[in-house]
Amino acid sequence: MTRVAYLGPEGSFSEEAARLQYGSEGEYISFPDIPAAIAALSHKLVDNAVVPIENSIEGSINVTLDHLLHSESPPPIVAELNLPVRHHLVARPGTGLSQIERVVSIPAAVAQCRQFLQEQLPQVQVLAALSTSAAVQSLVHSGNIAAIGNQRAAQLYGMEIVVEDIQDTSDNVTRFIALNHTPSVPTGIDKTSIALILAADKPGSLMSMLREFADRDINLSKIESRPTRTGMGKYFFLIDLAGHQGDSIVAEALEGARQHSDKLLILGSYPAAAKAPGLSKPAAPTVQE
């Protein structure tokens, strides 16, 4: 049975993504944060790790990206999964919305529910947790406090949903990646993720590098920058492109991009995930007063 690391505790969206990816073949092991889950794979304590990397509302999960960029030999991305995310306001049974004084959750979840918090709970104190499930778990010994989490976490820890579907948009989706020491083989519907530092900081440098892909008709689905941690104004460019690094035309483009780079990392080639369905958000959610 394959051992799978995920951001826990039990009841997190990361666990849900891991179970969708590996099903009954997995032995699921929770870790307190994303770096710990990836480190467990690096130290061969587990066989796979599933971690969030991007959200449709808030963008990239920086802690995941930075761990992949700055680790000495990060495990490659071997799969991706787009998970529709429904956030609920969860509290101890019998707690009404008007009684809530504090809200706790992971910062990314709080950001995805910013509009609800501003409109319905503008005076509450917001506290950080390591995961949505950890936030719900923490309610066991707390009164007049709520968490942002999912339905399974509420059920696991004996809590109650006060308000359903509090995410800002009905199309809230988080992209998860699976990491493994064995790279994924080409499937014909692949994606490759790379990170590079340009060799020269001058007009046209980025365009010249990108032309390596444009001239070969390779689609880029994402491009963003992250600090290299070596000084102000120095960045990694992170790019997702269509195709597998084993495809000859992709390999040519990557070699061309390398000629324009001081450093180029291939974070992985893997089957591209299907588009996630949107969520159906009630027009008037039930609120317990």
BASE-74059 format. One record per atom (N, C-alpha, C, O): x, y, z; residue in three letters. Coordinates in pm, whole numbers, padded with zeros to 5 digits, always signed. Layout:
XYZALA ...
This chain:
+00085-00120+00000MET +00000+00000+00000MET +00089+00125+00000MET +00183+00135+00079MET +00058+00220-00088THR +00139+00339-00099THR +00109+00437+00015THR -00008+00461+00046THR +00213+00491+00076ARG +00199+00585+00187ARG +00193+00728+00131ARG +00280+00769+00055ARG +00089+00801+00171VAL +00065+00934+00114VAL +00064+01038+00224VAL -00015+01029+00319VAL +00152+01139+00213ALA +00155+01250+00307ALA +00060+01359+00263ALA +00046+01386+00144ALA -00007+01422+00361TYR -00095+01535+00330TYR -00097+01631+00447TYR -00060+01595+00559TYR -00140+01754+00420LEU -00155+01855+00525LEU -00278+01819+00607LEU -00390+01822+00557LEU -00256+01785+00735GLY -00364+01742+00821GLY -00404+01850+00921GLY -00369+01968+00906GLY -00479+01807+01024PRO -00518+01669+01054PRO -00630+01619+00962PRO -00666+01685+00865PRO -00682+01503+00996GLU -00788+01442+00917GLU -00904+01540+00898GLU -00941+01613+00989GLU -00960+01539+00777GLY -01070+01628+00747GLY -01032+01750+00667GLY -01116+01837+00643GLY -00906+01761+00626SER -00861+01876+00547SER -00894+01857+00399SER -00922+01746+00355SER -00891+01966+00324PHE -00908+01956+00179PHE -00792+01878+00118PHE -00810+01809+00018PHE -00674+01889+00177SER -00559+01814+00127SER -00582+01663+00139SER -00544+01587+00050SER -00643+01622+00249GLU -00675+01479+00263GLU -00776+01437+00157GLU -00762+01330+00097GLU -00876+01521+00133GLU -00976+01490+00030GLU -00909+01474-00106GLU -00940+01380-00180GLU -00818+01566-00139ALA -00748+01557-00267ALA -00663+01431-00274ALA -00660+01364-00377ALA -00593+01399-00166ALA -00508+01280-00162ALA -00591+01154-00184ALA -00550+01065-00259ALA -00706+01145-00120ARG -00791+01027-00134ARG -00850+01017-00274ARG -00867+00907-00326ARG -00881+01131-00335LEU -00929+01129-00473LEU -00820+01082-00568LEU -00847+01012-00666LEU -00695+01119-00538GLN -00584+01083-00625GLN -00546+00935-00612GLN -00522+00868-00712GLN -00542+00884-00489TYR -00488+00750-00467TYR -00591+00647-00421TYR -00561+00528-00419TYR -00710+00690-00383GLY -00817+00598-00350GLY -00782+00496-00245GLY -00711+00526-00149GLY -00832+00375-00263SER -00812+00268-00164SER -00668+00217-00161SER -00632+00140-00072SER -00586+00259-00259GLU -00446+00214-00262GLU -00359+00287-00159GLU -00245+00247-00135GLU -00412+00393-00099GLY -00329+00477-00014GLY -00342+00449+00135GLY -00448+00413+00185GLY -00230+00467+00203GLU -00228+00476+00349GLU -00198+00623+00379GLU -00089+00671+00350GLU -00294+00693+00436TYR -00287+00838+00444TYR -00231+00883+00579TYR -00280+00844+00685TYR -00126+00965+00571ILE -00052+01008+00690ILE -00052+01161+00693ILE -00004+01225+00600ILE -00105+01218+00801SER -00116+01364+00810SER +00011+01425+00868SER +00079+01364+00951SER +00040+01547+00824PHE +00154+01624+00875PHE +00105+01765+00908PHE +00008+01812+00849PHE +00172+01833+01002PRO +00119+01960+01052PRO +00128+02077+00955PRO +00053+02174+00970PRO +00216+02070+00856ASP +00224+02178+00759ASP +00276+02123+00626ASP +00316+02007+00616ASP +00275+02209+00524ILE +00313+02166+00389ILE +00461+02129+00381ILE +00493+02024+00325ILE +00554+02210+00432PRO +00695+02170+00428PRO +00720+02034+00494PRO +00802+01956+00445PRO +00651+02005+00603ALA +00670+01877+00670ALA +00623+01761+00583ALA +00686+01656+00581ALA +00512+01780+00510ALA +00462+01676+00422ALA +00560+01648+00308ALA +00585+01532+00274ALA +00616+01755+00250ILE +00713+01737+00142ILE +00843+01678+00195ILE +00903+01593+00130ILE +00886+01723+00313ALA +01009+01671+00373ALA +00997+01522+00403ALA +01094+01448+00391ALA +00878+01478+00442ALA +00857+01336+00469ALA +00883+01253+00344ALA +00938+01143+00352ALA +00843+01307+00229LEU +00872+01237+00103LEU +01021+01241+00072LEU +01079+01141+00032LEU +01083+01356+00091SER +01226+01370+00064SER +01308+01273+00149SER +01411+01223+00104SER +01263+01246+00273HIS +01333+01154+00362HIS +01281+01011+00350HIS +01318+00924+00429HIS +01196+00988+00251LYS +01143+00854+00221LYS +01065+00793+00337LYS +01063+00672+00355LYS +01000+00880+00415LEU +00909+00833+00519LEU +00774+00797+00459LEU +00697+00721+00517LEU +00746+00853+00340VAL +00625+00822+00265VAL +00663+00802+00119VAL +00776+00829+00079VAL +00568+00754+00041ASP +00593+00729-00102ASP +00546+00844-00190ASP +00598+00864-00300ASP +00448+00918-00143ASN +00390+01028-00219ASN +00352+01140-00123ASN +00333+01118-00004ASN +00341+01261-00177ALA +00289+01374-00100ALA +00191+01450-00189ALA +00218+01472-00307ALA +00079+01491-00130VAL -00021+01570-00202VAL -00034+01703-00129VAL -00067+01707-00011VAL -00009+01813-00201VAL -00010+01946-00139VAL -00078+02046-00232VAL -00075+02029-00354VAL -00140+02151-00177PRO -00201+02254-00260PRO -00094+02344-00321PRO +00009+02370-00259PRO -00119+02391-00443ILE -00022+02479-00509ILE -00086+02606-00565ILE -00015+02703-00592ILE -00220+02608-00583GLU -00282+02725-00645GLU -00431+02726-00614GLU -00495+02621-00610GLU -00485+02846-00593ASN -00629+02863-00573ASN -00684+02963-00674ASN -00619+03061-00707ASN -00804+02936-00721SER -00862+03021-00826SER -00897+03161-00778SER -00910+03251-00861SER -00912+03182-00648ILE -00940+03315-00594ILE -00813+03386-00552ILE -00790+03501-00589ILE -00729+03318-00476GLU -00613+03381-00414GLU -00481+03359-00487GLU -00380+03419-00450GLU -00480+03273-00590GLY -00357+03251-00665GLY -00269+03145-00602GLY -00318+03052-00539GLY -00139+03159-00620SER -00043+03056-00581SER -00034+03039-00430SER -00050+03134-00353SER -00008+02915-00389ILE +00020+02882-00249ILE +00171+02896-00234ILE +00247+02805-00269ILE +00214+03009-00182ASN +00356+03043-00185ASN +00444+02947-00106ASN +00558+02920-00145ASN +00393+02895+00005VAL +00476+02805+00086VAL +00511+02680+00007VAL +00621+02626+00023VAL +00420+02632-00078THR +00449+02515-00162THR +00551+02550-00269THR +00649+02478-00288THR +00528+02660-00338LEU +00621+02701-00444LEU +00761+02723-00388LEU +00860+02676-00445LEU +00770+02795-00277ASP +00902+02826-00222ASP +00975+02701-00177ASP +01098+02693-00190ASP +00903+02603-00125HIS +00969+02479-00084HIS +01025+02405-00205HIS +01134+02348-00199HIS +00950+02406-00315LEU +00998+02339-00437LEU +01116+02415-00499LEU +01209+02354-00552LEU +01111+02547-00492LEU +01215+02628-00555LEU +01346+02627-00478LEU +01454+02632-00538LEU +01338+02620-00347HIS +01458+02639-00265HIS +01509+02512-00199HIS +01609+02516-00127HIS +01443+02399-00221SER +01495+02273-00171SER +01612+02228-00258SER +01619+02262-00376SER +01703+02154-00199GLU +01822+02112-00272GLU +01788+02019-00388GLU +01843+02034-00497GLU +01700+01923-00366SER +01657+01832-00473SER +01511+01796-00451SER +01481+01688-00401SER +01420+01886-00489PRO +01278+01862-00464PRO +01226+01745-00547PRO +01270+01727-00661PRO +01135+01665-00493PRO +01075+01556-00572PRO +00990+01614-00683PRO +00930+01720-00667PRO +00984+01546-00798PRO +00910+01601-00911PRO +00758+01592-00893PRO +00707+01505-00822PRO +00689+01685-00958ILE +00543+01679-00967ILE +00508+01566-01064ILE +00561+01560-01174ILE +00418+01476-01022VAL +00382+01362-01107VAL +00234+01361-01143VAL +00191+01283-01228VAL +00154+01448-01080ALA +00012+01454-01110ALA -00044+01585-01055ALA +00017+01647-00968ALA -00159+01625-01106GLU -00231+01741-01053GLU -00379+01709-01046GLU -00430+01624-01119GLU -00447+01779-00956LEU -00589+01756-00934LEU -00655+01889-00901LEU -00607+01962-00814LEU -00764+01921-00969ASN -00840+02043-00941ASN -00960+02007-00854ASN -01048+01933-00897ASN -00962+02061-00733LEU -01066+02025-00636LEU -01158+02143-00610LEU -01112+02247-00562LEU -01288+02131-00641PRO -01382+02236-00601PRO -01385+02248-00450PRO -01391+02148-00379PRO -01380+02371-00400VAL -01369+02393-00256VAL -01492+02467-00205VAL -01524+02577-00250VAL -01561+02404-00109ARG -01675+02466-00042ARG -01635+02495+00103ARG -01605+02403+00180ARG -01634+02621+00138HIS -01602+02661+00275HIS -01730+02686+00353HIS -01824+02749+00303HIS -01734+02636+00477HIS -01848+02659+00565HIS -01799+02725+00694HIS -01685+02706+00737HIS -01887+02801+00755LEU -01860+02854+00888LEU -01907+02750+00990LEU -02025+02715+00995LEU -01813+02701+01068VAL -01837+02588+01158VAL -01818+02631+01302VAL -01726+02708+01333VAL -01903+02582+01392ALA -01890+02616+01534ALA -01944+02501+01619ALA -01996+02402+01566ALA -01932+02515+01749ARG -01987+02414+01840ARG -02140+02413+01828ARG -02201+02518+01803ARG -02202+02297+01845PRO -02348+02288+01831PRO -02421+02392+01915PRO -02390+02413+02032PRO -02519+02456+01851GLY -02600+02557+01919GLY -02548+02697+01909GLY -02614+02790+01957GLY -02433+02718+01850THR -02375+02852+01836THR -02440+02927+01721THR -02444+02877+01609THR -02492+03045+01748GLY -02551+03128+01644GLY -02451+03227+01588GLY -02349+03254+01650GLY -02481+03282+01471LEU -02390+03375+01405LEU -02362+03496+01494LEU -02248+03545+01498LEU -02463+03545+01563SER -02447+03666+01645SER -02361+03643+01769SER -02317+03739+01833SER -02336+03516+01804GLN -02256+03484+01922GLN -02106+03475+01893GLN -02025+03471+01985GLN -02072+03471+01766ILE -01933+03444+01729ILE -01847+03568+01751ILE -01879+03677+01702ILE -01738+03550+01824GLU -01646+03660+01855GLU -01514+03648+01782GLU -01445+03748+01759GLU -01477+03526+01744ARG -01352+03503+01673ARG -01372+03397+01565ARG -01456+03309+01577ARG -01294+03407+01460VAL -01295+03308+01352VAL -01153+03262+01330VAL -01061+03344+01321VAL -01134+03131+01319VAL -01001+03074+01300VAL -00998+02988+01176VAL -01092+02912+01150VAL -00892+02998+01098SER -00870+02910+00984SER -00734+02939+00924SER -00662+03029+00969SER -00699+02863+00823ILE -00574+02887+00752ILE -00589+03018+00673ILE -00697+03045+00620ILE -00484+03101+00664PRO -00498+03231+00598PRO -00554+03225+00457PRO -00630+03313+00417PRO -00519+03123+00379ALA -00571+03112+00242ALA -00723+03097+00242ALA -00790+03154+00157ALA -00778+03020+00337ALA -00922+03002+00345ALA -00991+03131+00387ALA -01096+03166+00334ALA -00931+03202+00483VAL -00986+03330+00525VAL -00992+03426+00406VAL -01092+03496+00387VAL -00887+03428+00326ALA -00883+03517+00209ALA -00990+03481+00107ALA -01043+03568+00039ALA -01020+03353+00095GLN -01121+03308-00001GLN -01263+03340+00045GLN -01358+03330-00032GLN -01277+03378+00173CYS -01409+03409+00230CYS -01416+03553+00279CYS -01496+03586+00366CYS -01332+03638+00224ARG -01318+03775+00273ARG -01450+03853+00267ARG -01482+03927+00360ARG -01524+03837+00160GLN -01648+03914+00143GLN -01750+03876+00251GLN -01814+03964+00309GLN -01765+03748+00279PHE -01859+03705+00382PHE -01819+03761+00518PHE -01903+03812+00591PHE -01691+03752+00551LEU -01645+03799+00681LEU -01666+03949+00696LEU -01705+03997+00803LEU -01642+04024+00589GLN -01659+04169+00596GLN -01806+04208+00612GLN -01839+04303+00682GLN -01895+04133+00547GLU -02037+04167+00550GLU -02109+04112+00672GLU -02196+04179+00727GLU -02074+03990+00714GLN -02150+03924+00820GLN -02081+03928+00957GLN -02148+03924+01060GLN -01949+03936+00958LEU -01875+03933+01085LEU -01765+04039+01084LEU -01648+04006+01104LEU -01800+04164+01060PRO -01696+04267+01041PRO -01615+04298+01167PRO -01504+04350+01157PRO -01669+04267+01285GLN -01601+04303+01409GLN -01522+04188+01472GLN -01453+04207+01572GLN -01530+04069+01414VAL -01466+03954+01478VAL -01315+03954+01458VAL -01264+04008+01359VAL -01247+03895+01552GLN -01102+03876+01542GLN -01076+03750+01459GLN -01138+03647+01483GLN -00984+03758+01364VAL -00950+03645+01280VAL -00816+03588+01324VAL -00717+03660+01331VAL -00813+03460+01354LEU -00693+03392+01402LEU -00646+03290+01300LEU -00726+03232+01227LEU -00516+03270+01296ALA -00457+03179+01197ALA -00446+03038+01251ALA -00419+03017+01369ALA -00467+02941+01163ALA -00445+02799+01194ALA -00356+02741+01085ALA -00333+02806+00983ALA -00307+02620+01106LEU -00220+02556+01007LEU -00298+02490+00894LEU -00244+02468+00786LEU -00427+02460+00919SER -00512+02401+00814SER -00657+02422+00854SER -00686+02457+00968SER -00748+02402+00758THR -00890+02416+00790THR -00934+02310+00890THR -01014+02338+00979THR -00884+02188+00877SER -00924+02082+00969SER -00868+02107+01109SER -00935+02077+01209SER -00746+02161+01118ALA -00691+02196+01249ALA -00775+02305+01314ALA -00792+02306+01436ALA -00826+02397+01233ALA -00912+02503+01286ALA -01040+02445+01345ALA -01081+02482+01455ALA -01103+02354+01272VAL -01227+02293+01321VAL -01198+02209+01445VAL -01275+02211+01541VAL -01090+02135+01443GLN -01052+02052+01559GLN -01032+02137+01685GLN -01063+02093+01795GLN -00981+02259+01667SER -00953+02346+01782SER -01078+02395+01851SER -01070+02446+01963SER -01195+02381+01789LEU -01320+02429+01848LEU -01368+02343+01962LEU -01454+02384+02040LEU -01313+02224+01973VAL -01359+02129+02076VAL -01356+02191+02214VAL -01443+02163+02296VAL -01256+02275+02242HIS -01241+02332+02375HIS -01264+02483+02377HIS -01220+02551+02469HIS -01333+02536+02274SER -01349+02681+02265SER -01495+02718+02249SER -01570+02649+02178SER -01537+02826+02315GLY -01671+02877+02300GLY -01672+03010+02226GLY -01572+03082+02227GLY -01784+03043+02162ASN -01802+03168+02088ASN -01693+03191+01983ASN -01654+03304+01954ASN -01646+03082+01927ILE -01546+03091+01822ILE -01590+02998+01709ILE -01647+02892+01733ILE -01563+03038+01587ALA -01600+02959+01469ALA -01477+02933+01385ALA -01374+03000+01399ALA -01488+02836+01298ALA -01379+02802+01206ALA -01433+02801+01064ALA -01552+02780+01041ALA -01343+02822+00970ILE -01376+02802+00829ILE -01323+02665+00791ILE -01202+02641+00797ILE -01412+02576+00752GLY -01371+02440+00719GLY -01474+02372+00632GLY -01567+02436+00583GLY -01456+02241+00612ASN -01549+02168+00526ASN -01644+02081+00607ASN -01632+02071+00729ASN -01737+02020+00537GLN -01841+01942+00602GLN -01783+01820+00675GLN -01826+01788+00785GLN -01686+01754+00612ARG -01631+01633+00674ARG -01562+01666+00806ARG -01576+01592+00903ARG -01488+01776+00811ALA -01421+01815+00935ALA -01525+01843+01044ALA -01507+01804+01159ALA -01633+01910+01007ALA -01739+01938+01104ALA -01794+01808+01161ALA -01816+01798+01282ALA -01817+01710+01076GLN -01871+01582+01122GLN -01769+01507+01207GLN -01805+01449+01310GLN -01644+01506+01166LEU -01541+01433+01238LEU -01524+01481+01381LEU -01505+01401+01473LEU -01532+01613+01401TYR -01501+01671+01531TYR -01626+01714+01608TYR -01617+01789+01706TYR -01744+01667+01563GLY -01868+01692+01637GLY -01914+01835+01635GLY -01977+01880+01731GLY -01885+01908+01527MET -01923+02048+01518MET -02047+02063+01429MET -02100+01965+01376MET -02091+02186+01414GLU -02213+02215+01340GLU -02187+02327+01240GLU -02113+02421+01270GLU -02245+02318+01122ILE -02230+02422+01021ILE -02329+02535+01052ILE -02451+02514+01056ILE -02276+02655+01073VAL -02359+02772+01102VAL -02406+02836+00972VAL -02524+02871+00959VAL -02314+02852+00877VAL -02348+02907+00745VAL -02275+02825+00640VAL -02155+02801+00652VAL -02346+02782+00536GLU -02287+02705+00428GLU -02232+02797+00318GLU -02278+02909+00300GLU -02134+02745+00247ASP -02086+02808+00123ASP -02056+02956+00139ASP -02124+03041+00082ASP -01954+02986+00218ILE -01920+03126+00244ILE -01804+03175+00157ILE -01759+03288+00175ILE -01755+03092+00063GLN -01649+03136-00027GLN -01699+03249-00116GLN -01819+03259-00144GLN -01607+03335-00160ASP -01644+03457-00233ASP -01711+03429-00367ASP -01797+03506-00409ASP -01672+03322-00434THR -01731+03291-00564THR -01773+03145-00569THR -01725+03062-00492THR -01862+03115-00661SER -01911+02978-00676SER -01813+02890-00753SER -01834+02769-00763SER -01708+02948-00807ASP -01609+02872-00883ASP -01477+02863-00807ASP -01370+02874-00867ASP -01484+02844-00677ASN -01364+02835-00594ASN -01301+02696-00611ASN -01360+02596-00572ASN -01183+02692-00669VAL -01115+02566-00698VAL -00970+02575-00650VAL -00903+02676-00673VAL -00923+02471-00584THR -00783+02463-00547THR -00715+02353-00628THR -00767+02242-00641THR -00601+02387-00683ARG -00521+02291-00758ARG -00420+02225-00664ARG -00344+02294-00596ARG -00421+02094-00661PHE -00328+02017-00580PHE -00230+01944-00671PHE -00263+01910-00785PHE -00110+01921-00621ILE -00011+01843-00695ILE +00029+01722-00613ILE +00030+01725-00490ILE +00062+01615-00683ALA +00118+01496-00621ALA +00266+01490-00652ALA +00307+01511-00766ALA +00346+01460-00551LEU +00491+01451-00565LEU +00534+01306-00541LEU +00478+01236-00457LEU +00635+01264-00617ASN +00687+01128-00605ASN +00829+01130-00658ASN +00863+01216-00739ASN +00913+01038-00613HIS +01052+01037-00659HIS +01066+00984-00802HIS +01169+01006-00865HIS +00965+00914-00854THR +00971+00858-00989THR +00894+00948-01084THR +00772+00961-01069THR +00958+01011-01183PRO +00889+01102-01275PRO +00778+01032-01352PRO +00783+00911-01375PRO +00678+01109-01392SER +00566+01058-01470SER +00607+01040-01617SER +00681+01121-01672SER +00557+00933-01678VAL +00586+00907-01820VAL +00487+00984-01906VAL +00380+01020-01858VAL +00521+01011-02033PRO +00430+01084-02121PRO +00297+01011-02141PRO +00292+00889-02152PRO +00189+01090-02145THR +00056+01033-02167THR -00011+01090-02292THR -00111+01035-02339THR +00044+01199-02347GLY -00017+01264-02461GLY -00104+01383-02423GLY -00143+01461-02510GLY -00136+01397-02294ILE -00215+01512-02246ILE -00145+01573-02126ILE -00203+01588-02018ILE -00018+01607-02145ASP +00066+01643-02032ASP +00087+01793-02019ASP +00057+01872-02108ASP +00141+01827-01903LYS +00179+01964-01869LYS +00317+01956-01804LYS +00349+01859-01735LYS +00398+02058-01826THR +00531+02066-01763THR +00541+02197-01687THR +00503+02303-01738THR +00593+02190-01565SER +00614+02309-01483SER +00764+02334-01469SER +00840+02243-01434SER +00806+02457-01496ILE +00947+02493-01484ILE +00962+02622-01405ILE +00867+02697-01387ILE +01083+02645-01358ALA +01118+02771-01293ALA +01255+02812-01344ALA +01345+02728-01353ALA +01272+02939-01376LEU +01402+02983-01428LEU +01435+03124-01384LEU +01348+03205-01353LEU +01565+03150-01381ILE +01618+03284-01355ILE +01683+03331-01484ILE +01770+03264-01538ILE +01641+03447-01533LEU +01696+03497-01659LEU +01845+03529-01646LEU +01892+03573-01541LEU +01918+03504-01755ALA +02063+03527-01755ALA +02096+03675-01756ALA +02200+03716-01704ALA +02008+03757-01817ALA +02037+03900-01829ALA +01915+03981-01791ALA +01803+03948-01831ALA +01935+04088-01716ASP +01828+04179-01678ASP +01835+04300-01770ASP +01893+04403-01736ASP +01775+04286-01887LYS +01776+04394-01986LYS +01651+04385-02072LYS +01587+04280-02076LYS +01615+04493-02141PRO +01494+04491-02224PRO +01498+04376-02325PRO +01597+04356-02394PRO +01388+04302-02333GLY +01377+04194-02430GLY +01421+04058-02381GLY +01401+03959-02451GLY +01482+04051-02261SER +01531+03921-02212SER +01418+03821-02192SER +01427+03706-02236SER +01312+03865-02126LEU +01199+03775-02103LEU +01133+03737-02234LEU +01098+03621-02254LEU +01117+03833-02323MET +01054+03804-02452MET +01137+03704-02532MET +01082+03614-02596MET +01268+03718-02530SER +01354+03626-02605SER +01340+03484-02552SER +01338+03389-02631SER +01331+03469-02421MET +01314+03337-02363MET +01178+03278-02401MET +01168+03161-02437MET +01073+03360-02391LEU +00939+03311-02421LEU +00923+03275-02569LEU +00841+03190-02605LEU +01002+03341-02654ARG +00993+03311-02797ARG +01031+03166-02827ARG +00986+03110-02927ARG +01113+03104-02742GLU +01149+02964-02761GLU +01025+02875-02762GLU +01021+02773-02830GLU +00926+02913-02686PHE +00801+02836-02682PHE +00704+02881-02791PHE +00640+02798-02855PHE +00695+03013-02812ALA +00603+03065-02913ALA +00641+03016-03052ALA +00553+02979-03131ALA +00771+03014-03083ASP +00816+02972-03216ASP +00786+02824-03243ASP +00782+02781-03358ASP +00765+02747-03136ARG +00734+02604-03151ARG +00587+02575-03124ARG +00546+02459-03113ARG +00507+02682-03114ASP +00362+02670-03095ASP +00329+02592-02968ASP +00236+02512-02966ASP +00405+02617-02861ILE +00380+02553-02732ILE +00304+02652-02643ILE +00352+02762-02617ILE +00187+02612-02600ASN +00104+02701-02520ASN +00154+02711-02377ASN +00190+02610-02316ASN +00156+02834-02323LEU +00190+02857-02184LEU +00061+02891-02110LEU -00005+02990-02142LEU +00025+02808-02012SER -00100+02829-01939SER -00083+02916-01816SER -00181+02962-01757SER +00043+02938-01775LYS +00066+03018-01655LYS +00208+03071-01657LYS +00301+03000-01695LYS +00225+03197-01615ILE +00358+03253-01593ILE +00347+03353-01478ILE +00261+03440-01479ILE +00434+03340-01381GLU +00438+03432-01268GLU +00580+03439-01216GLU +00668+03365-01261GLU +00603+03527-01121SER +00737+03541-01064SER +00735+03523-00914SER +00635+03553-00848SER +00846+03475-00860ARG +00867+03461-00716ARG +01009+03507-00685ARG +01099+03483-00765ARG +01032+03571-00571PRO +01168+03616-00535PRO +01265+03500-00525PRO +01229+03391-00480PRO +01388+03524-00567THR +01492+03422-00555THR +01555+03417-00416THR +01628+03323-00384THR +01525+03517-00334ARG +01583+03532-00198ARG +01731+03570-00203ARG +01802+03554-00104ARG +01776+03619-00316THR +01917+03658-00329THR +01933+03809-00348THR +02043+03856-00375THR +01825+03885-00333GLY +01835+04029-00346GLY +01710+04087-00409GLY +01638+04019-00481GLY +01685+04213-00381MET +01568+04282-00435MET +01575+04287-00588MET +01679+04316-00645MET +01462+04258-00653GLY +01454+04265-00798GLY +01502+04141-00870GLY +01510+04140-00993GLY +01535+04035-00795LYS +01580+03910-00856LYS +01471+03805-00840LYS +01426+03777-00729LYS +01429+03746-00954TYR +01310+03662-00952TYR +01330+03530-01027TYR +01407+03521-01122TYR +01257+03429-00980PHE +01228+03311-01059PHE +01106+03342-01145PHE +01013+03408-01097PHE +01104+03298-01268PHE +00983+03297-01347PHE +00932+03153-01349PHE +01004+03061-01388PHE +00808+03136-01307LEU +00746+03004-01302LEU +00650+02992-01418LEU +00564+03077-01439LEU +00665+02885-01493ILE +00589+02868-01617ILE +00530+02728-01622ILE +00598+02629-01595ILE +00401+02720-01657ASP +00337+02593-01690ASP +00315+02591-01841ASP +00261+02686-01897ASP +00357+02485-01905LEU +00347+02476-02050LEU +00288+02342-02093LEU +00298+02243-02021LEU +00227+02342-02209ALA +00166+02220-02261ALA +00273+02124-02312ALA +00367+02166-02379ALA +00257+01996-02279GLY +00350+01894-02327GLY +00438+01837-02218GLY +00444+01889-02106GLY +00505+01730-02251HIS +00593+01658-02159HIS +00738+01688-02194HIS +00772+01702-02311HIS +00822+01697-02092GLN +00964+01724-02118GLN +01030+01617-02205GLN +01135+01641-02265GLN +00967+01500-02212GLY +01019+01394-02298GLY +00980+01411-02443GLY +01037+01343-02529GLY +00885+01499-02474ASP +00847+01526-02613ASP +00960+01603-02680ASP +01016+01695-02621ASP +00993+01567-02801SER +01110+01627-02868SER +01096+01778-02882SER +01193+01851-02860SER +00978+01826-02920ILE +00961+01970-02941ILE +00968+02046-02809ILE +01020+02158-02805ILE +00917+01987-02701VAL +00926+02049-02569VAL +01071+02050-02521VAL +01119+02148-02464VAL +01139+01938-02545ALA +01280+01930-02505ALA +01363+02037-02576ALA +01451+02097-02516ALA +01335+02061-02704GLU +01405+02166-02779GLU +01378+02303-02719GLU +01469+02384-02701GLU +01251+02329-02687ALA +01214+02459-02630ALA +01280+02480-02495ALA +01327+02590-02464ALA +01284+02375-02414LEU +01346+02386-02283LEU +01496+02411-02295LEU +01553+02488-02217LEU +01559+02347-02391GLU +01702+02370-02411GLU +01725+02514-02459GLU +01822+02578-02418GLU +01637+02564-02546GLY +01648+02702-02589GLY +01629+02798-02474GLY +01704+02895-02461GLY +01529+02772-02387ALA +01506+02857-02271ALA +01625+02854-02177ALA +01657+02954-02113ALA +01690+02739-02168ARG +01806+02726-02080ARG +01919+02818-02125ARG +01997+02866-02043ARG +01929+02842-02254GLN +02035+02929-02306GLN +02014+03075-02264GLN +02108+03155-02265GLN +01891+03109-02228HIS +01859+03245-02183HIS +01857+03256-02031HIS +01820+03360-01977HIS +01897+03149-01961SER +01878+03142-01817SER +02009+03121-01742SER +02101+03055-01791SER +02015+03178-01624ASP +02123+03144-01530ASP +02095+03010-01464ASP +02187+02935-01432ASP +01966+02982-01445LYS +01925+02858-01379LYS +01788+02819-01430LYS +01701+02905-01442LYS +01769+02693-01461LEU +01638+02643-01504LEU +01609+02513-01432LEU +01687+02418-01439LEU +01497+02510-01362LEU +01452+02391-01289LEU +01329+02333-01358LEU +01236+02407-01388LEU +01329+02204-01382ILE +01209+02136-01430ILE +01142+02075-01308ILE +01192+01979-01249ILE +01028+02132-01270LEU +00959+02088-01149LEU +00880+01960-01171LEU +00842+01892-01076LEU +00856+01927-01297GLY +00789+01801-01328GLY +00707+01808-01454GLY +00661+01915-01494GLY +00689+01693-01518SER +00594+01676-01628SER +00492+01573-01582SER +00528+01472-01522SER +00364+01597-01611TYR +00259+01515-01552TYR +00130+01531-01631TYR +00115+01628-01705TYR +00037+01436-01618PRO -00090+01447-01690PRO -00168+01571-01646PRO -00183+01597-01527PRO -00216+01648-01743ALA -00294+01767-01712ALA -00429+01728-01656ALA -00494+01636-01707ALA -00472+01796-01551ALA -00599+01764-01485ALA -00716+01815-01567ALA -00704+01913-01641ALA -00828+01747-01552ALA -00951+01794-01615ALA -00998+01919-01543ALA -00969+01939-01425ALA -01070+02003-01614LYS -01123+02124-01553LYS -01223+02087-01445LYS -01309+02002-01466LYS -01212+02151-01330ALA -01301+02122-01218ALA -01438+02185-01241ALA -01446+02296-01292ALA -01546+02114-01204PRO -01679+02174-01217PRO -01697+02286-01117PRO -01635+02286-01011PRO -01782+02383-01150GLY -01809+02491-01057GLY -01897+02445-00943GLY -01956+02337-00949GLY -01906+02526-00839LEU -01990+02496-00724LEU -02126+02561-00742LEU -02140+02661-00811LEU -02221+02503-00678SER -02355+02561-00679SER -02379+02626-00544SER -02401+02557-00445SER -02374+02757-00539LYS -02387+02830-00412LYS -02532+02874-00390LYS -02590+02938-00478LYS -02590+02840-00275PRO -02728+02881-00249PRO -02743+03032-00251PRO -02654+03105-00207PRO -02857+03080-00303ALA -02878+03224-00308ALA -02900+03282-00169ALA -02863+03396-00142ALA -02961+03202-00081ALA -02986+03250+00055ALA -02949+03140+00154ALA -03034+03060+00192ALA -02822+03135+00197PRO -02778+03030+00288PRO -02852+03036+00422PRO -02891+03143+00468PRO -02869+02920+00482THR -02934+02912+00612THR -02839+02961+00720THR -02725+02916+00729THR -02885+03053+00802VAL -02804+03110+00910VAL -02871+03081+01043VAL -02991+03105+01059VAL -02796+03029+01139GLN -02848+03004+01272GLN -02819+03126+01359GLN -02703+03162+01379GLN -02922+03188+01409GLU -02905+03307+01494GLU -02901+03270+01642GLU -02886+03357+01728GLU 
